């Protein structure tokens, strides 16, 4: 296996858009790796409209937008290796990867674009007290993957409480309802709904009780399953019976592979620190998408990926003329 | 016809499992009964995972003897089982004059009791070696032989060894009745199964009193003690990589901050007597106490991301001493009240049990040829399968990452599911592999891990 000119880590909207832009500008020696078992990133688990705004000609459903990006890359004969993980990144840039096709090996590409995305803070990250049942405590990411991968819920979960009122929180409601789950309540510590106001109206119209200025105080369980959540808000402390709780939003950039790397992390955003056109502190290493700034919509990530792809192409031209 | 066993061990926690393993060396029919769907699913899963040399147990007690012996055996036998250890050492810290006096006394006492590798360090020395501690340490007791180990793979290795050497392992098999008969005892499970045993060993841990009650023994009452923990993310270990605890007071041993064998840092336990032995809930007060411990000892860890919070339950009784009660005329042996030293003491306890049972009950010598077992090394400091070119060359499944935070591959999860003792639940699978133990707690891999678990279950039942 030869060292590609550009290694892109992450085959979500930002990574795939960067790849497409590089190819459009004549740089074809690109390898995109993704640690998941298929390309497309998180939108592929969000089976509802609203993806690709500003990048795709019309907004699409998540899986359709993901498929569009993958198709565009494939049309340009860009190599995408899934189930392949970056395990280290050093100056050079020198990248260590591991995967079934590549084995454990080191690559020395001329440039690296990090597009590793984000995840939601879970119950432990948020220090929410209470019981720890085997089933029923989720993030949107887990809920949507369970549904998209057709994995049945371990216990008979029928009604859930959603923590958060961001776009993704309503995405979780969408998924939950399609999976036959009843969403009883949404809670948020903030004074108003984080997503569009219309999303709140719609949810209320569907019978969801939205409680603002309210925090989750504890999770209760019985027989190793969620039985209720205790909330604390304007009406005091209440116990809401439910079978599951979904923690949404509260995004954390996915920089796990960089903990021992010289790439700088921004202490404010907790994402990768970047300067002009997605340049990190490490020569030849760029970053794009939600790993920089939790969280922007898929279309914005793709647009940013495209811009960083262009910057990397310019970086190559400059190096060639020098 | 009811199946007859020579010995039935009740409870596959770390203690019952170690006993079953030692008994497997004899030419006897032994059964290990576990009420839950998996081994080590009660007190053995929520402890500090320290293998302690024993000087912090009360001198002159059976607990002291068996913990000392348990540690010695673990040092020899754990490597043979493939179980990882790290001798990080432990420090007990003094910030006040009162604490300084206690530490000095502790060191003297340890020396007098024969623990020679225990040292008194001056404050400057402590600050130089471990700059992470809150400034102002006056002195510390340094115990370089203290070890961190794998609390989940240990009982698993004992059960795997026992089963490989002929012990029957039944689960879930919750003993709900015990009746004396001519040969010993007839035990019935809550789902209607029945077996006979010439000798019953009650290693029922947090529920040992309930098992005792079935046989009408009431020598002790349980005083379950809950311990809450915070597990910090991996970068914490770059700041803090030694077992550390404050000087104990007469009422509390204090909260420790320790690296784990999986590469994290653990803060805990609190100590709360609770009414309900199953109340492993985490509380606001508990979390506040743990955060205060961080602030008091290693303040630079205060902003470290938290991976998870949990609580364990210590099987303490109204007695401070172990409740190991032989009643061989009545074909019953109680092994209970192991409070907080079960992990360190298990192999010592097992050896002691064997010394009670042989030759008094069964006049036998260990006769069988022992078939060795090895469990996967889950320690962060080992060569992980994903970074092992030979392992990947032999089977590419070890290069396909499934759990990204802990870097656990499809191959490792598959192996755990194919074990002769497959995990009985998703949480048990976590304990066998570390999958989903990390910072995302299943955000990325939860659905795929669940799918593999479900598929393996279907396959087993086909």
Boltz contact constraints between the chains, C-beta under 6 A:
constraints:
  - contact:
      token1: [A, 35]
      token2: [B, 401]
      max_distance: 6.0
  - contact:
      token1: [A, 35]
      token2: [B, 404]
      max_distance: 6.0
  - contact:
      token1: [A, 83]
      token2: [B, 400]
      max_distance: 6.0
  - contact:
      token1: [A, 85]
      token2: [B, 401]
      max_distance: 6.0
  - contact:
      token1: [A, 98]
      token2: [B, 386]
      max_distance: 6.0
  - contact:
      token1: [A, 98]
      token2: [B, 399]
      max_distance: 6.0
  - contact:
      token1: [A, 99]
      token2: [B, 399]
      max_distance: 6.0
  - contact:
      token1: [A, 100]
      token2: [B, 396]
      max_distance: 6.0
  - contact:
      token1: [A, 100]
      token2: [B, 399]
      max_distance: 6.0
  - contact:
      token1: [A, 100]
      token2: [B, 400]
      max_distance: 6.0
  - contact:
      token1: [A, 103]
      token2: [B, 392]
      max_distance: 6.0
  - contact:
      token1: [A, 103]
      token2: [B, 399]
      max_distance: 6.0
  - contact:
      token1: [A, 104]
      token2: [B, 387]
      max_distance: 6.0
  - contact:
      token1: [A, 104]
      token2: [B, 389]
      max_distance: 6.0
  - contact:
      token1: [A, 104]
      token2: [B, 392]
      max_distance: 6.0
  - contact:
      token1: [A, 119]
      token2: [B, 440]
      max_distance: 6.0
  - contact:
      token1: [A, 119]
      token2: [B, 443]
      max_distance: 6.0
  - contact:
      token1: [A, 122]
      token2: [B, 441]
      max_distance: 6.0
  - contact:
      token1: [A, 124]
      token2: [B, 306]
      max_distance: 6.0
  - contact:
      token1: [A, 124]
      token2: [B, 307]
      max_distance: 6.0
  - contact:
      token1: [A, 124]
      token2: [B, 308]
      max_distance: 6.0
  - contact:
      token1: [A, 124]
      token2: [B, 309]
      max_distance: 6.0
  - contact:
      token1: [A, 124]
      token2: [B, 441]
      max_distance: 6.0
  - contact:
      token1: [A, 125]
      token2: [B, 306]
      max_distance: 6.0
  - contact:
      token1: [A, 127]
      token2: [B, 287]
      max_distance: 6.0
  - contact:
      token1: [A, 127]
      token2: [B, 306]
      max_distance: 6.0
  - contact:
      token1: [A, 129]
      token2: [B, 282]
      max_distance: 6.0
  - contact:
      token1: [A, 129]
      token2: [B, 283]
      max_distance: 6.0
  - contact:
      token1: [A, 129]
      token2: [B, 284]
      max_distance: 6.0
  - contact:
      token1: [A, 130]
      token2: [B, 281]
      max_distance: 6.0
  - contact:
      token1: [A, 131]
      token2: [B, 281]
      max_distance: 6.0
  - contact:
      token1: [A, 132]
      token2: [B, 310]
      max_distance: 6.0
  - contact:
      token1: [A, 134]
      token2: [B, 425]
      max_distance: 6.0
  - contact:
      token1: [A, 134]
      token2: [B, 427]
      max_distance: 6.0
  - contact:
      token1: [A, 139]
      token2: [B, 443]
      max_distance: 6.0
  - contact:
      token1: [A, 141]
      token2: [B, 443]
      max_distance: 6.0
  - contact:
      token1: [A, 142]
      token2: [B, 442]
      max_distance: 6.0
  - contact:
      token1: [A, 142]
      token2: [B, 443]
      max_distance: 6.0
  - contact:
      token1: [A, 142]
      token2: [B, 446]
      max_distance: 6.0
  - contact:
      token1: [A, 145]
      token2: [B, 447]
      max_distance: 6.0
  - contact:
      token1: [A, 146]
      token2: [B, 447]
      max_distance: 6.0
  - contact:
      token1: [A, 149]
      token2: [B, 447]
      max_distance: 6.0
  - contact:
      token1: [A, 151]
      token2: [B, 447]
      max_distance: 6.0
  - contact:
      token1: [A, 151]
      token2: [B, 450]
      max_distance: 6.0
  - contact:
      token1: [A, 151]
      token2: [B, 451]
      max_distance: 6.0
  - contact:
      token1: [A, 256]
      token2: [B, 405]
      max_distance: 6.0
  - contact:
      token1: [A, 259]
      token2: [B, 235]
      max_distance: 6.0
